[in-house]
Amino acid sequence: MPIKIALFRSMVIGDRRLTREALLRIAEAVGGADARTVIATGNLVFRSRKSVSRLEQELEAACAEEYGRATEIVVKTAEEWRAMLAANPFEHEAHEKPAHLILWAMRDPLPNQGLEQLRRRAQGAERIERIASGDFYCWFGAGEMAGSKMIAGFGLKSLGAVGTNRNWSTATRISTALDEMAKRG
């Protein structure tokens, strides 16, 4: 059965934090099999034959049922996830400072105006690159990410886009979980 990755945009819904147990219940509610979480940042890996778009709708509905309201959820196939990571335009930087590289997984491709807006906000060594899938990477250089103006106040919703981000360390841990699940068959 195909492997899917669900990335929850927020770890806090209302005033409640997502828990491992709740994520597993949400996966079960949509018929997800062999579900597991990957670190405590809203990453769910599971098996399902359902389409990505159907899973996004059903997971958000199950999240609303569990928490009283939903958070946006981006679902990727295992193949899409692996292709996203293989397309990393900052491979050298990822090895040097993995926590300073952010991967944005998008439901639909980042619009051109969003890419242009982010590039205008980048300062110093900060860079942004959109990959062929429409997902994108932000490299924050050696400076402090907290002080960056690149994504501070940047709103995907204002562009009509849905996405969520993970740092490179988390992204590779998700890949490891995918590989382990694939080996188990």
Secondary structure, DSSP 8 states (H G I E B T S, - for coil): --EEEEEES-SEETTEE--HHHHHHHHHHTT-EEEEE-TTTTEEEEE--S-HHHHHHHHHHHHHHHHSS---EEEEEHHHHHHHHHT-TTHHHHHH-GGGEEEEEESS---HHHHHHHHHH--TT-EEEE-TTS-EEEE-TTS-GGG-SSSTT--SGGGT--EEEEEHHHHHHHHHHHHHHHHH-
